Amino acid sequence: MAIIFATIAFLLCWLWIEISLFFLKKNASELDNIEGISYKKFLWTLRILVIVLFIGLVIYMNFFENIKLQEVIKYCLGIIK
């Protein structure tokens, strides 16, 4: 059950990040003139990092069943009875 809560939290946060980055790119024309890492490369690096961290969290939750981690997730989502 905690994995479902973690997945929902992950999807909501990621949706917010994608929308924010979309509007940032749309409204900031000076991003194209900056030397260094490109916008698309930054996005893919960020996406890969988030996916790796999420997979690590799921593996941790499946194999170690840490009660404190599950309580923190429940507390963060506001479902404490």
RAJO-V170298 format. One record per backbone hydrogen bond with DSSP energy under -1.0 kcal/mol. CO is the residue of the C=O (numbers start at 1). NH is the residue of the N-H. Records with the same first field share a line. If there is no record, write none. Layout:
CO->NH / NH
//
This chain:
1->5
2->6
3->7
4->8
5->9
6->10
7->11
8->12
9->13
10->14
11->15
12->16
13->17
14->18
15->19
16->20
17->21
18->22
19->23
20->24
21->25
22->26
23->27
24->28
29->32
38->42
39->43
40->44
41->45
42->46
43->47
44->48
45->49
46->50
47->51
48->52
49->53
50->54
51->55
52->56
53->57
54->58
55->59
56->60
57->61
58->62
59->63
60->64
66->70
67->71
68->72
69->73
70->74
71->75
72->76
73->77
74->79
//
